[in-house]
Amino acid sequence: MSEWPGTLLLGHSARLYVFDVKPESIGILCDAVAGLFGWLAPEEPEDLAFYRSDGGLLLESIAHEADARVHLSRDEWENLPATLKGFLNAC
């Protein structure tokens, strides 16, 4: 893979991991590293992205650049599970 949200590799590719995230797995993600920008290679997969069930982008991150974007309407933000909201606020 050579492209994902926020990143376009030129001349090479990288391994892309895709997982289904369940509400109960958010705590595991939060405890794994100290914030969103703690997801740095080679110890951890880098550049996390979360998608809605319809395939729309929810969150994109570029950890080594300390950059992230959350794509939420006000309604979506207000209805996020508290654990996910806490994770995003901690970043």
Sequence and secondary structure as in RCSB ss.txt:
>XXXX:A:sequence
MSEWPGTLLLGHSARLYVFDVKPESIGILCDAVAGLFGWLAPEEPEDLAFYRSDGGLLLESIAHEADARVHLSRD
EWENLPATLKGFLNAC
>XXXX:A:secstr
  EETTEE SS           GGGHHHHHHHSSSGGG  TTTS  S EEE TTS EEEEEEGGGTEEEE   HH
HHHTS HHHHHHHHH 
